[in-house]
Amino acid sequence: MKKWHNIILIAFGLAALILYLIVNLWGLSSDFMPIMTSCQAAPQWIFVLTTLLLLAGLSSGSVLTWRWSQHRAVHSHLTSWLAAAFIYNATAVYPLLVLWFHLLLTIVLEVMLPPLELWFVAMALSWMTTPFATLGVMHIGARLGSWLDRKG
């Protein structure tokens, strides 16, 4: 893969994750609530936007992790490169999924819980789904990484 592919992936991934955090935190702020009540489609669109941004950011990061793990598997005797790639991706997926589940519970499902309990529910849901989301992101990273290797 050419070096400019890595630069584009890093820039795209960081931009997507920064936009994800901005939209997610704006969606959870009290300034957003009057806007949300005046427009019926706003919560669903915010949720869709954060989902797409989350997927884009994690996928680009997963391609870079896949490239790193392929390089490590070839140039060293590291037999658990797949486990290392899983752990790297999981550490990126878990906190972002906590924010995503909190947004889902707050804006889309409108669950009425105290804020601390809502965060705990979001953390529990994220803890249960992180391994599956990580495997999905790793699969996307492997497919996109091998496709970019063929293109470059």
MODELLER restraints for C-alpha pairs under 7 A, 6 or more apart:
rsr = mdl.restraints
at = mdl.atoms
rsr.add(forms.Gaussian(group=physical.xy_distance, feature=features.Distance(at['CA:1:A'], at['CA:148:A']), mean=6.40, stdev=0.5))
rsr.add(forms.Gaussian(group=physical.xy_distance, feature=features.Distance(at['CA:1:A'], at['CA:149:A']), mean=4.86, stdev=0.5))
rsr.add(forms.Gaussian(group=physical.xy_distance, feature=features.Distance(at['CA:1:A'], at['CA:152:A']), mean=5.12, stdev=0.5))
rsr.add(forms.Gaussian(group=physical.xy_distance, feature=features.Distance(at['CA:2:A'], at['CA:152:A']), mean=5.81, stdev=0.5))
rsr.add(forms.Gaussian(group=physical.xy_distance, feature=features.Distance(at['CA:9:A'], at['CA:60:A']), mean=5.55, stdev=0.5))
rsr.add(forms.Gaussian(group=physical.xy_distance, feature=features.Distance(at['CA:13:A'], at['CA:56:A']), mean=6.57, stdev=0.5))
rsr.add(forms.Gaussian(group=physical.xy_distance, feature=features.Distance(at['CA:13:A'], at['CA:57:A']), mean=4.19, stdev=0.5))
rsr.add(forms.Gaussian(group=physical.xy_distance, feature=features.Distance(at['CA:13:A'], at['CA:60:A']), mean=5.19, stdev=0.5))
rsr.add(forms.Gaussian(group=physical.xy_distance, feature=features.Distance(at['CA:13:A'], at['CA:61:A']), mean=6.22, stdev=0.5))
rsr.add(forms.Gaussian(group=physical.xy_distance, feature=features.Distance(at['CA:14:A'], at['CA:57:A']), mean=6.60, stdev=0.5))
rsr.add(forms.Gaussian(group=physical.xy_distance, feature=features.Distance(at['CA:16:A'], at['CA:53:A']), mean=5.19, stdev=0.5))
rsr.add(forms.Gaussian(group=physical.xy_distance, feature=features.Distance(at['CA:16:A'], at['CA:56:A']), mean=6.26, stdev=0.5))
rsr.add(forms.Gaussian(group=physical.xy_distance, feature=features.Distance(at['CA:16:A'], at['CA:57:A']), mean=5.01, stdev=0.5))
rsr.add(forms.Gaussian(group=physical.xy_distance, feature=features.Distance(at['CA:17:A'], at['CA:53:A']), mean=6.52, stdev=0.5))
rsr.add(forms.Gaussian(group=physical.xy_distance, feature=features.Distance(at['CA:17:A'], at['CA:54:A']), mean=6.40, stdev=0.5))
rsr.add(forms.Gaussian(group=physical.xy_distance, feature=features.Distance(at['CA:17:A'], at['CA:57:A']), mean=5.15, stdev=0.5))
rsr.add(forms.Gaussian(group=physical.xy_distance, feature=features.Distance(at['CA:20:A'], at['CA:50:A']), mean=5.45, stdev=0.5))
rsr.add(forms.Gaussian(group=physical.xy_distance, feature=features.Distance(at['CA:20:A'], at['CA:53:A']), mean=5.41, stdev=0.5))
rsr.add(forms.Gaussian(group=physical.xy_distance, feature=features.Distance(at['CA:20:A'], at['CA:54:A']), mean=6.14, stdev=0.5))
rsr.add(forms.Gaussian(group=physical.xy_distance, feature=features.Distance(at['CA:23:A'], at['CA:50:A']), mean=6.75, stdev=0.5))
rsr.add(forms.Gaussian(group=physical.xy_distance, feature=features.Distance(at['CA:24:A'], at['CA:50:A']), mean=6.54, stdev=0.5))
rsr.add(forms.Gaussian(group=physical.xy_distance, feature=features.Distance(at['CA:24:A'], at['CA:103:A']), mean=6.87, stdev=0.5))
rsr.add(forms.Gaussian(group=physical.xy_distance, feature=features.Distance(at['CA:26:A'], at['CA:32:A']), mean=6.53, stdev=0.5))
rsr.add(forms.Gaussian(group=physical.xy_distance, feature=features.Distance(at['CA:28:A'], at['CA:103:A']), mean=6.62, stdev=0.5))
rsr.add(forms.Gaussian(group=physical.xy_distance, feature=features.Distance(at['CA:36:A'], at['CA:42:A']), mean=5.70, stdev=0.5))
rsr.add(forms.Gaussian(group=physical.xy_distance, feature=features.Distance(at['CA:36:A'], at['CA:43:A']), mean=6.34, stdev=0.5))
rsr.add(forms.Gaussian(group=physical.xy_distance, feature=features.Distance(at['CA:43:A'], at['CA:107:A']), mean=5.77, stdev=0.5))
rsr.add(forms.Gaussian(group=physical.xy_distance, feature=features.Distance(at['CA:43:A'], at['CA:108:A']), mean=6.07, stdev=0.5))
rsr.add(forms.Gaussian(group=physical.xy_distance, feature=features.Distance(at['CA:44:A'], at['CA:108:A']), mean=6.49, stdev=0.5))
rsr.add(forms.Gaussian(group=physical.xy_distance, feature=features.Distance(at['CA:47:A'], at['CA:104:A']), mean=6.98, stdev=0.5))
rsr.add(forms.Gaussian(group=physical.xy_distance, feature=features.Distance(at['CA:58:A'], at['CA:137:A']), mean=6.70, stdev=0.5))
rsr.add(forms.Gaussian(group=physical.xy_distance, feature=features.Distance(at['CA:59:A'], at['CA:137:A']), mean=5.88, stdev=0.5))
rsr.add(forms.Gaussian(group=physical.xy_distance, feature=features.Distance(at['CA:59:A'], at['CA:140:A']), mean=6.28, stdev=0.5))
rsr.add(forms.Gaussian(group=physical.xy_distance, feature=features.Distance(at['CA:59:A'], at['CA:141:A']), mean=5.71, stdev=0.5))
rsr.add(forms.Gaussian(group=physical.xy_distance, feature=features.Distance(at['CA:62:A'], at['CA:89:A']), mean=6.52, stdev=0.5))
rsr.add(forms.Gaussian(group=physical.xy_distance, feature=features.Distance(at['CA:62:A'], at['CA:137:A']), mean=6.35, stdev=0.5))
rsr.add(forms.Gaussian(group=physical.xy_distance, feature=features.Distance(at['CA:62:A'], at['CA:138:A']), mean=5.86, stdev=0.5))
rsr.add(forms.Gaussian(group=physical.xy_distance, feature=features.Distance(at['CA:62:A'], at['CA:141:A']), mean=4.59, stdev=0.5))
rsr.add(forms.Gaussian(group=physical.xy_distance, feature=features.Distance(at['CA:63:A'], at['CA:141:A']), mean=4.07, stdev=0.5))
rsr.add(forms.Gaussian(group=physical.xy_distance, feature=features.Distance(at['CA:63:A'], at['CA:142:A']), mean=6.37, stdev=0.5))
rsr.add(forms.Gaussian(group=physical.xy_distance, feature=features.Distance(at['CA:63:A'], at['CA:144:A']), mean=6.41, stdev=0.5))
rsr.add(forms.Gaussian(group=physical.xy_distance, feature=features.Distance(at['CA:63:A'], at['CA:145:A']), mean=5.17, stdev=0.5))
rsr.add(forms.Gaussian(group=physical.xy_distance, feature=features.Distance(at['CA:65:A'], at['CA:85:A']), mean=6.13, stdev=0.5))
rsr.add(forms.Gaussian(group=physical.xy_distance, feature=features.Distance(at['CA:66:A'], at['CA:85:A']), mean=6.89, stdev=0.5))
rsr.add(forms.Gaussian(group=physical.xy_distance, feature=features.Distance(at['CA:66:A'], at['CA:141:A']), mean=6.11, stdev=0.5))
rsr.add(forms.Gaussian(group=physical.xy_distance, feature=features.Distance(at['CA:66:A'], at['CA:142:A']), mean=5.90, stdev=0.5))
rsr.add(forms.Gaussian(group=physical.xy_distance, feature=features.Distance(at['CA:66:A'], at['CA:145:A']), mean=6.76, stdev=0.5))
rsr.add(forms.Gaussian(group=physical.xy_distance, feature=features.Distance(at['CA:67:A'], at['CA:145:A']), mean=6.76, stdev=0.5))
rsr.add(forms.Gaussian(group=physical.xy_distance, feature=features.Distance(at['CA:69:A'], at['CA:81:A']), mean=5.64, stdev=0.5))
rsr.add(forms.Gaussian(group=physical.xy_distance, feature=features.Distance(at['CA:69:A'], at['CA:85:A']), mean=6.20, stdev=0.5))
rsr.add(forms.Gaussian(group=physical.xy_distance, feature=features.Distance(at['CA:72:A'], at['CA:78:A']), mean=6.85, stdev=0.5))
rsr.add(forms.Gaussian(group=physical.xy_distance, feature=features.Distance(at['CA:72:A'], at['CA:81:A']), mean=6.97, stdev=0.5))
rsr.add(forms.Gaussian(group=physical.xy_distance, feature=features.Distance(at['CA:73:A'], at['CA:79:A']), mean=7.00, stdev=0.5))
rsr.add(forms.Gaussian(group=physical.xy_distance, feature=features.Distance(at['CA:73:A'], at['CA:81:A']), mean=6.13, stdev=0.5))
rsr.add(forms.Gaussian(group=physical.xy_distance, feature=features.Distance(at['CA:86:A'], at['CA:134:A']), mean=6.81, stdev=0.5))
rsr.add(forms.Gaussian(group=physical.xy_distance, feature=features.Distance(at['CA:89:A'], at['CA:134:A']), mean=6.05, stdev=0.5))
rsr.add(forms.Gaussian(group=physical.xy_distance, feature=features.Distance(at['CA:90:A'], at['CA:130:A']), mean=6.60, stdev=0.5))
rsr.add(forms.Gaussian(group=physical.xy_distance, feature=features.Distance(at['CA:90:A'], at['CA:134:A']), mean=5.53, stdev=0.5))
rsr.add(forms.Gaussian(group=physical.xy_distance, feature=features.Distance(at['CA:93:A'], at['CA:130:A']), mean=6.49, stdev=0.5))
rsr.add(forms.Gaussian(group=physical.xy_distance, feature=features.Distance(at['CA:93:A'], at['CA:134:A']), mean=6.51, stdev=0.5))
rsr.add(forms.Gaussian(group=physical.xy_distance, feature=features.Distance(at['CA:94:A'], at['CA:126:A']), mean=6.21, stdev=0.5))
rsr.add(forms.Gaussian(group=physical.xy_distance, feature=features.Distance(at['CA:94:A'], at['CA:127:A']), mean=6.98, stdev=0.5))
rsr.add(forms.Gaussian(group=physical.xy_distance, feature=features.Distance(at['CA:94:A'], at['CA:130:A']), mean=5.75, stdev=0.5))
rsr.add(forms.Gaussian(group=physical.xy_distance, feature=features.Distance(at['CA:97:A'], at['CA:126:A']), mean=5.54, stdev=0.5))
rsr.add(forms.Gaussian(group=physical.xy_distance, feature=features.Distance(at['CA:98:A'], at['CA:122:A']), mean=5.37, stdev=0.5))
rsr.add(forms.Gaussian(group=physical.xy_distance, feature=features.Distance(at['CA:98:A'], at['CA:123:A']), mean=5.31, stdev=0.5))
rsr.add(forms.Gaussian(group=physical.xy_distance, feature=features.Distance(at['CA:98:A'], at['CA:126:A']), mean=5.39, stdev=0.5))
rsr.add(forms.Gaussian(group=physical.xy_distance, feature=features.Distance(at['CA:101:A'], at['CA:122:A']), mean=5.13, stdev=0.5))
rsr.add(forms.Gaussian(group=physical.xy_distance, feature=features.Distance(at['CA:101:A'], at['CA:126:A']), mean=6.95, stdev=0.5))
rsr.add(forms.Gaussian(group=physical.xy_distance, feature=features.Distance(at['CA:102:A'], at['CA:118:A']), mean=6.98, stdev=0.5))
rsr.add(forms.Gaussian(group=physical.xy_distance, feature=features.Distance(at['CA:102:A'], at['CA:119:A']), mean=6.45, stdev=0.5))
rsr.add(forms.Gaussian(group=physical.xy_distance, feature=features.Distance(at['CA:102:A'], at['CA:122:A']), mean=5.18, stdev=0.5))
rsr.add(forms.Gaussian(group=physical.xy_distance, feature=features.Distance(at['CA:105:A'], at['CA:111:A']), mean=5.54, stdev=0.5))
